[in-house]
Amino acid sequence: MLTISLTLAELQGFLLVFLRTGAFLLAIPFWNGAGLPVLFRVGFALAASLLLAPRLGPGALPFAADVLRLGVAAAGEVMVGLLAGVAIRVIFEAVQLAGELAGYQMGLAIAEVLDPTTEDQVPLLGQFLSLVATLVFLATHGHHALIRTLTESFTILPPNGFHAEAATIDRLARLTAEVFGNGLRAAAPVVVALVLATVAFGVVARTVPQMNIFVVSLPLNIALGLVLLGLTLPHLVGYLAELFAGAPRHMLQLLR
């Protein structure tokens, strides 16, 4: 008969590891979708915590003598897990923003599809670029980097070691602001070309007022946008690979 003997400190330490791991997985965009059953996500977090908890060693597992201290430590671990997952989430949000900007300029802003992960209506191009970003993330072994980063987070910041600092908040604010910068860079070729095309259509409308420029420009904008998107897709893939490669570094900087 198999018997497992755990002290109260080890049980509390495992709880803190589970909370950080679960919050980290919850912050990843493609992990918290409605397509994955809750039981599977909880079970995966438990299995990962069982593998991570013994690596900490007995001295790294804190012991809270009262419920208040344990509650504060649990809230801190949830914050650490969410902070570690923000660095990868902002990349997917930037890709979604790039798709919305390009679709708006092409005239496809009203075309929306159902996102199976969030069950929300999202722009067509935004969903397409999000799928491309997911494929690039998996092709560049980003999921392996996430596992390594989660493991290193317990070395950099042991359980019950979270302390809110001004530098962390400032770094988080700058990382969030990068969503707009990265989204603009990803959509820049298509958006700039379509803006120039709109200016050209405006000149044509002034010189040839008899032409119904709206009927002519709408299909041309869509065709031009799709052609440019296809031509710039290899460069977009390389740009996304660079962002995913730097995501673990941003995660660890936040924790430090």
Secondary structure, 3 states (H helix, E strand, C coil): CCCCCCCHHHHHHHHHHHHHHHHHHHHCCCCCCCCCCHHHHHHHHHHHHHHHHHHHCHHHCCCCCCHHHHHHHHHHHHHHHHHHHHHHHHHHHHHHHHHHHHHHHHCCCCCEEEECCCCEEEEHHHHHHHHHHHHHHHHCCHHHHHHHHHHHHHHHCCCCCCCCCHHHHHHHHHHHHHHHHHHHHHHHHHHHHHHHHHHHHHHHHHHCCCCCHHHHHHHHHHHHHHHHHHHHHHHHHHHHHHHHHHHHHHHHHHHC
